[in-house]
Every structure is written in C-alpha cells, then in structure tokens.
C-alpha cells in the first residue's frame, strides 16, 4: 500500500510544481503588465489551490505510513531525528514547509477574491504564490524524486 501511495504522491507532485509555477508566472505577468483579471486567471489560481490541497491529503497519508517517518515508531528520539539530515527532511522539514506552502496559496487565493480591481488581485496572487513557490521548491526531496 505504501508504495502505491508514494508513487501517486510523487507523480502528483509533478502536476503541483507545474500548476503552481504556471499560476505564479501568470500572477506576476498580470501584475507587471497591468492586464485585466479574467476567468482564465481565476481558474489558474483556483487549480493551483485544488492540486496543492489534494497533494496535502495524499501527503498526510504518506506521513503516517512511510517507513521514513519515524515519529510514531518509537525507535528514534527527537534528537536523533534532528541530527540525521534525511530523517529531519522527511519528518520535519518537508511536511512543515509544504504545509506552509499550502497556507500561503490558500491565503493568497482567499485574499485576492476580496479585491475589486485587477491590479490588486494580481498583486496579492503574485506575492503569496511566489512565496509558496519558493518554499515548495526549497523542500522537495530532489534526490529521491523520480
């Protein structure tokens, strides 16, 4: 079961990176070119929100069934986890930073809906989605990502 979920999590991550990158670039272009915010822009930012939340659900399952996550096994003390770079990545850094990524995407999406004109909408999306994009790319376990 773990292997199947891990494969889904890994392949879905490609879609997440692609869509969040597209949404971030779209927001930055919209802000800097002062273009009108349209339905296409809304759908792109919404799709980024949806795919990241689906990835979060898959990630939560992985967190509880992965052999790399040892919080619940009782075999490692917190100090041991924090000293080992691989264990720290999978047990602390990756989950926390990805949750922060999703928080920034959710906040940006929610805040942009309250703005009435195009420039502030794109500005909010550009700020929050860019922060989320940088966070996301910083904690992907590139060495184990196929």
N, C-alpha and C positions, 0 to 999 in steps of 0.2 A: 504494500500500500504506500509506504513512504516514497519508494522510487517513482511511482506514477505521479504522486502529488508534487514531488520535486521537479519532475520533467515539466509538468504543467506550469509550475511556478517559474521555472527558467525560461520556457518559451513565451509565456505571457509577459515576462519582463521585457522581451524584445519589443512587444507591442506598446508597453508602458513607456519605454525610453523613446520610441518613435513618436508616439502621440504627444507626450509631454514636450518633447523637442519641437514638434510642429506647433503646438499651442503657444509655447514660449516665443518662438520666432514670429508667429502670427501676431501676438500681442505687441512685441517690440516693433515690428514693421508698422502695425496700425497706429501705435503711439507716435513714432518718429515721422511718419508720413502724413499724419493727421487725417487719415481716411475715416469714412463713416463706418460705424459699427453696424454690422448686418447680421442676418440669420446664420450665415456661414460662420461668422466669428463666434456666435453664441454656441453653435453646435460643436465647433472645435474645442472650445474651453469646457463645454459640458462633457464631451467624450473623454477628455483628459481626466476630469473628475471621476467619471464612471470607471475607466480602466484602472485607475490607481486604487479605487476602493475595492474593486474585485481582487486586485493583487494583494491588498491588505488582508482580505478574508482568506485567501489561499496561504498567505504568509503566516497568519495566526495558526492555521492547521499545521503547517510545517514546523512552527516553533514548538509545538507540543509533541510531535512525533519524530523529529530529526535526531539522529544519533550525535550530531554536532552540538546540539543544545543540551547542556548537562546540568542546568539549574535544578532540575527536578529529579535527577538520578541519585543524588546524594553521594556521588563518587568524587566530586571535586568541591573544594572550598572556594569561596569567592576570591580569595587572594590568589589561588592557583589559576582561576579563570582569567583574572585581570593581568597576570604575568605572561600568559600564553597568548600571543598575537592572534592566532587562528581562533582559539576559543573565545577570546574577547570580541573578535569581529562578529562571530555568529551568535553569541549570547547577549552582547550588549550593543555594540556599535551599529551593526546593520539593522536590527529591529528598531532601535531608538531613532536613528536618523531617518529611516523610511517612514516611521510614524510622523516625525516632524515634517517630512516632505509632504505627506498627505494632509497634515494640518495646514500647511501653507497653501496648498492647492485649494483646499476647502474654504479657507478664509478668503483667498483671492476671488474665488468664484462667487462666494456669498456677498462680499463687499462690492464687487463690480455690478451686481444686479441692482443695487440701490442707487447707482449713479444714473443721471438722466441724459447725459450727452456722451458722445463718442470718445473724446479725448480722456476724460476721467476714467471711463470704463477700461480703455486700453492701458492707461497708466497703472491702475490697480492690478490688472492681469499681468502686465509686464513685470511689475515689482515682485509680486507674490510667486508667479510661475517661474521667474528667473531664479529666485532664491531656492524654490523647491527643486528646480532642475539641477542646480549646482550641488545641493545636498544629496540628491538622488545619485548623481554620478560619482560623488565622493565615497560612497559606501557600498557600491556594487562589488561583490567579491569577484573581480575580473579574472583572477587566476583559475577559478572554478566554474566560470560561466562559459558554456559552450556555444 
